[in-house]
Amino acid sequence: MLLGLAGLAGLRGVFIWLGRVFGKQTTTRIKASLRSKILKQLIRLGPLHIKSERTGELTQTLSDGIEKLDPWFSDYLPQLIVAVVVPIIILMVVFPLDILSGIVFLLTAPLIPIFMILIGQMAKKQTQRQWKVLSWMSAHFLDMLQGLTTLKILGRSKAQIQNIERISEEYRQVTMNVLKIAFLSALVLELVGTISIAVIAVEVGLRLLYGKMAFQSALFILLLAPEYYQPLRELGTRFHAGMAGVEAGKRLFEILELPAPKHEGRRYTAVPDMRRTTIQFQGASFQYPQAEIPAVENVTFDLQPGKTTALVGATGAGKSTIAQLLMGFLQPTSGHISLGEVELPKVSPVDWRQQIGWVPQRPHLFYGSLLDNLTLAKPDATKSQIDHAVQQAGLTAVIRELPAGLDTRIGENGVGLSGGQAQRVAIARAILKDAPILVLDEFTTNLDVHLEAELLEALQHLQKNRTTLLIAHRLNTIIHNAHQIIVLDQGKIVQVGEPDKLMKHPGPFKNLLAAYDGELLS
């Protein structure tokens, strides 16, 4: 019997060891797979969805959320297997030895899972609240950091600090509630386990006292009793450790289940030669979710190869939406966009975006060297190609002043560079990419007139022989740089023509020009 007891104890130890090893390996694979799937899903969802999320909350989910899955997969699930297998093996040993003790084991075992489920329902609500408050706090904290300058200028920094303190206090309280439930759970499970062992001890002791049971069998069963209940008690402890991972996992799977276009496995048509192909918008409309009216409605126009088309109109007229449609980040709700004879959805989005150079209003520069940020456009670029792009973008003097030249490390979002210098980096990227299509999205909005003139000069070489879509807030930007002007008003095209002709005749463009001249004079 002693050998059998030692064998069972050893078997339990082996199960625990194998469970932990398997759990750690499985957790590592699951976390790596989840990160990959989440990133691919976010790429499929596109920039529009990312902008609709709070950055801090999303970052919290992708970093801490995935890490919080660790206790669930590496601790709780392996312990669940041990809690099922070990009691069954002990029952298989006890029943042939003493049926009555086996029945007591069988009847008392469910008490621990029942109490664990009851307490788990209480813990679930508090854990959900804890994760929600943590995500809220992360999002709010990041918002405050990103808007610190604005808060300082408006004198609202103390108010935001008070908000952070209030949310932190709420997080502390909900965390204490979770811990209280965890301690209560541990106490109840220990009590139930101890009472169950006591029932076994009383049952065995009375039968031993009246000579109804052999001493060896009684001793063997009494020694097995703690081993029988211990896996179930540990399961309760592991359950609370893994609850946060369950809540984080729900948020992760919400992201994975969002409807997104899937490109894998589809057969696409080759992208035509865009240096010779006309891009056609034919009755294209798009309406954002929850919006009451379309952002763009029934727009029809052509982007001629090698020509520059300018979109003008008031803020909210639909200019940037058309650019997003062209780049494939949005799909028309009606109408279509075609590349010659090929409809845009029939070409691979990845191949299509390789045809586009983009200079946005606020170019994003990543933390790293200036060279790393430039070569994002073309990782295999040669030194001569980089030097050419730098020269054409007017970055030569800027780089000369930097302490380490192109190897100078810049901060996140271009910290260390001025707005004009960051725009020059974006132009250099577009030159380096050498794509046949160029999208310029209000890239001079936040620049002074002198710097704007310098950047326009740098862009003249870039626009040559490229199909260019130019979105401009300042109308002087496009008068001498566009072959065609499209005037938008509330998502509809109200006027199309060459700049010189539009300036000579009364109409929406001339009204916009007069309003712009009035702004300059004021």
N, C-alpha and C positions, 0 to 999 in steps of 0.2 A: 504493500500500500504506500509506503514511504517513497518507493521508486516511482509509483504511479503519480503521486503528488508532485514529486520533483519533475517528472516528465510533463505534467500539465502546466506547472509554473514555467518550465523552460519553453514549452510550446507557446504560452501566452507572451513571453518575452520575444520570441521569434516573430510572432504575428505583429507585435508593436513595432519592432525594428523594421520589418519588411514594409509595414504600413507607412512609416515615416519616410523611409527611403523612396518608396513608390510615390508617396504624396509630394515630396519635394521635387522629384523629377517631373511629375505630372504638372505641378504648379508652374514650374519654369516654362514648360512647353505651352501651357494654356495662356500664360501671361504674354509670352512672345507672339503667339498666334493672335490673341485679342488685340494687341497693339497694332499688329500688321493689318488686321481686318478693319479696325476702327479708322486707321489712317487712310486706307483705301476707300472706305465708305465716305469719309469727310471729303476726300478728293472728288469722288463721284458726285456728292451733294453740291460741291462747288462753293465759290466765295459768297454767294447770296445767302446760303444757309448759315455759314460761319458768322456772317455779320448779324444774323438774327439771334445768335446765341450770346450770352454774357461770357466774355473771354475768361474771366477768373473762374467761373463755375465749370466751364468746359475744360480748362487746364486742370482743375482739381479732379474732375472725373477721369481724365486721361492719365494722370500721374498717380495720385493717392488712391483713386478709385480702383485701378487695376492692382495696385500693391495690396489693397485690403482684401483681395480675393485669396491671398496667401493663407491666412488661418483657416479659411473654409476648405480649401482643397488639400492643404498639407497637414492639417490637424483634425478637423471635424470629420471629413469623409473617411480617412483611414481609421479613426476611432470608431466610426459607425460600423465599419466592417468587423473590427475587433469585438464591438459590443454585440454583434449578431453571432459571430462564429464561436467565440470563447464560451458563452453561456450554453450554446447548443452542445458543444463538446462535453462540458461538465454534466449537463443533463443526461447525455448518452452514457456517461460513466456512473452517475448516481442512480438512475432508474433500475438497472440490473442489481445494484447493491442494496437499495432500499426504496421501494416504490413510494411510500408515504412521504419521505423526505423529498423525493423528486417532485411529488405533487405540490408540496409547500414551496419549493423553489419555483415551480412553474406558475403558481398563483400569485406569488409576491413580486416576481420580476416585472410585470407590467406596471406596478405602482410607480416606479421611477420614471419611465417614459410618459405616463399620464400626467404626473406633476410637472414634468419638464415641458410638456405641450401647453399646459395651463399657464405656467409662468412665462413660457415663450411668447404667448399671445400678448401679454403685458409688455414684454421686452421689445417685441416687434414694433409696436407703435412708438415707443421712445427712441428706438434705434433709427426708425424712419425720420423722426423729428430731428434727431442728432445729425444725421447726414445732410438733411435739408438745410439746417442752420449753418453747418460747416461750409457747404457749397455757397450759401448766401454770403457768409462772412468772407470767403475767398474772393468772390466776385466783387463785393463792395470794397474790399481792401485794394484790389488791383485797380478798380475805377478811381479810387482816391489817389493812388500813386500816379496814374496816368494823367489825372487832371489836377495835380498838385499846384501847378503854376496858376491855373484859373482860380482855384480855391483861395490861394494866397492873395491874388489881386482883388477878388471879390470879398475878402475878409471872412470866408466861410470855412476855413480850415479847422477851427475849434469845434464848429458844429458837426463836421464830418468825423472828427476824433470822438466826439460824444456818441455818434451813431455807431462807430466801431466798438466803443466801450460797451454800449448797450447790447449789441449783437454778441460780443464776447461773453458778457454776463449771461445772456440767454443760453449760449453754448455751454458755459460752465454748469448752469443749472440742469440742462437736459442731460449732460454727461454724468452729473451726480445722480440723476434719476436712473440712468442706465446702470451705473455701478451699484446703486441700492438694490435694484432688481437682481443683478448678478449675485450680490452677496446673499440676498434672500433666497435665491435659487439654490446656491451652494449649501446654505443652511438646511433648507427643506430636503434636498436630495440626500445630504448626509444623514439627516434625521430618519428619512424613509429607509435608507440603506441600513442604518443601525438597527431600526425597529425590525426590519426583515431578518437581519442576522440574529436578533434576539429571539424572534419567533422560531427560527430554526434551532437555536440553542435550547429553548424551552422544550420544544417538541422532542428533540433528541435526548435531552437530559431526563425528562420524565420517563421516556421509554427505557432509557438505560437504567434508571432508578428501580423500575419495576421488572427489570430483567427481560424486557421485550426486544432488546437490541444488543448486539455484541459491542464490546468496548472499542475494538479496532475500527469497526464500521462507523461508530459514533464519532470517534476522533477524526477519522478521515473526512467525514462529511462536515464537521465543524471547521476543519482547516480549509475545506473547499469553499465554504460559504462566503468569506470575504473576497476570494478570487472570482466568485460568481457575480457579485454585485459591483465590484470595483470598475469593470469596463463601462457599466451603465452609468455610474456616478461620474466618471471622467467624461462620458459623452455629453452630459449636461454642461460641464465646464467648457468643453470645446465648442458647444453650440453657441454660447454667448460670445465667444471669441470670434466666431465666424459670421455673426449676424450683420456686422457692418459691411462685410464683403458681399452679403446677399443684397443689401440695399444699393451698394455701389454697382453690383452686377446688373440690377434692374435698369439703372440709368444707362449703362453701357449697351445693354441689349435694346433699349429704346432707340438709341442712335443707330444700331445695326439694322433695326427693323424699319427705319424711315425709307419711304419709296425713293429710289435713286436710279438713274439710268445705268444699266449694266452693259459694258462694252466688251467684256471677255467672251470669246467664242463667236462673236458676230463677224460676218464677212462684209468688208467695206470695199467701196470703190476707191481706186487710187485718186489722190488729189490731182486735179489738172494743173497744167503749167500756169500759175497765177500771174506771171508777168505778161501773159497774153489773154487772160480770161476775165470777162466781166462778171462782177458780183451783182446779183439782182435780188432786190427786196420786192416781193410781189404780194401786195395786200396783207403784209405782215402785221399782226396785232399781238400785244402781250398785256396781261393783267396780273398784277401781283396778288398772292393769296390775301384774303380779307380786304382787298381794295374794292371800293365801290365802282370805280370807273377804270378803263384800261389806261396803262401808262403810255402805250403806243397803240394807235388804232388805224388799221388799213393803210399803212405806209407803202408806197410803191416808188422806187427810184433805183438807179444803177450807179455802181462804182466802177468807172472805166479804168482799165489797166494803165498804170503810169500817170494817172491824173489825181489831183487832190480835190476831194469833196468836203466842204465845211458844213457842219450842223450848227445852226444858231437858234436862239430862242431864250425865253425867260427861264429862270430856275424852275425845274419840275416839268419842263416841256416834253421830256422824253429822250433827250440827247444821249445820256449815259446808258439808258436802257437799250437803245439801238446799238451802241458799242458792245454791250454785253451779249446781245443777240448775235452780232457779227462774230464775236469770239467764241460763241458756242456755250457760254455759261448759262444762258437762258434759251428756252425753246419757244417759238411762237405758239400762242394759243390758237391762232388761225392764220391762214396764209402760209407762205414759205419763203425760204431764202435759197437761192441756187447759185452754183458756180458754173456758169455757162449752161451746159445741159445736165449737170449733176446737182441734185439737191443736197444741201449742206448736211442733213442727218445721215446721208449715205456714205460719207467719208469719215474716217477715224478721227475722233476729237483730238487725239494726241498728234496725229500727222497734220491736222488742220492748224493747230496752234503753233506748230513749227513754222508755219507760213507767215506768222504775225509777229511784228515787233511792236512793243507797247511802251508808251511813255505816259504814265498817269500823272494826276495832279499831285499826289504825294507818293513818290516811289518808295518802296520798302527796301531798306538796306539792312542786311543781317549782321549780327555780331560776328566779327572776323576781320580779315585784312581787306583792304580796298581791292586788291587783286582778286580775292575770292568772290567778292560781290560783282566784279566785272565779268569774270569767267563763268558766272551762272548762265549767261546767254550762250556760251560756247566753251565747254570744259576743255576741249582739245585745241583751243586757239593758240597760235604761235606767237612768239614775242613781237614779230613784225606786225601781225594783225592787231595785237593789243595796242602797240604804239600808234598805229594808224587810227584806231578808234579813239584813243586818248587825245590825239592831235585834232581830229575832226570835231570832237565834242568840246574842245577848248579847255581840257583838263590839265594840259601840260604845266601851266604856271601853278595850278593848285597843287599838283603832285610834287613839284619842285619845293614848295614851301612846307610840305609834310615831313616830319622827322625821319621816317623810314621809307619815304616814297610810296610806291604801290604796296609795300609790305606793312604800311601803317595800319594798325588795328583801329577800327571804328566801333563805336558803341551800337547797341541795339537801336534799330530804326534810324541809323545815320547820325547818332550823337557824335559830335566832333566835326561835323560838316554843316555848312550853312544850307539854307533851302535851295539857293541857286547851284551850289556845288553838288548837292544830292540830285538835282535835275540833270546836271551834266553827266553824272554817273549813269543815270537812266538812259540818256541819249547815247552814251558810249556803249551801253549794253545793246541798244537797238542797232547801232552801227556794226557791232561785233557779230550780232546774230545774222545780219545781212538777209533779212526776210523780205519777200516781195510785197508784203502788205504792211502798212504802218498805221497804227491807231494812236492818235495824240489826244488825250482826254483832259482838256482844260489845264494843260501843263504849265501855263504861265499865270494862273489866277492869283497866286500869292506872291508874285515877284514884282519888283518895281519896273518901270518902263525901260530904264537903261539896261537892266539885266535881261528883260524880255527881248530886247532888240538883239543882244548878244546871242541868246539861245536860238532865236529865229534864224540868225545867220548860220549858226552851227547846224540847224535842221535843213537848210536849203540843199546841202549836199546829200543829206539822208533821204529827202523826199524825191530826189531825182530818179526817174524811171520806176517809181514805186506807186502802187495803188494806196492812196492815203485818205484816211477818214480823220478829219480835224474837227475837234469839238472845242469851241472857243467861247469864253465869256467876254473877252475884250475884242471888239469887232475889228480893230485895226490889225489884230493878229492875222486875220484871214483875208482882208481885202486884197492884199498883194500876193497872197500865197495860195489862193484857191482857184481852181478852174470852174467849180460849180458850187453854188450856195443853196442849201436847203433850209428854209425857215420853218420851225416847228412852233405850234401853239396848242397846248393841252393835248399833246400826243398825236396831233394831226399835222400833216404837211399843208402849209398855207401858201407857200411860194417857193419856186425853184427857178434858178437861172444863173447866168454869169454875173460876177460882181459888178462890172461896169454897167451892164444893162439894168440890174436891179437898183443901182444908185441913181439912175436917170429917171426912173418912173416911181410915182407914189405907190406905196404899198407897205406891207408888214416890215420888210427889211429896212426900208428908208425910215420908218417910224422907230425901229430899234436903233438905227444909226443916230438918229436925232436925240433919242433918249440917252444914248451912250455919250454923245458929245456934250449933252447937258450935265451929265455926271462929272465929266472931266472939268468943265468950266466951274462947277460948284466946288 
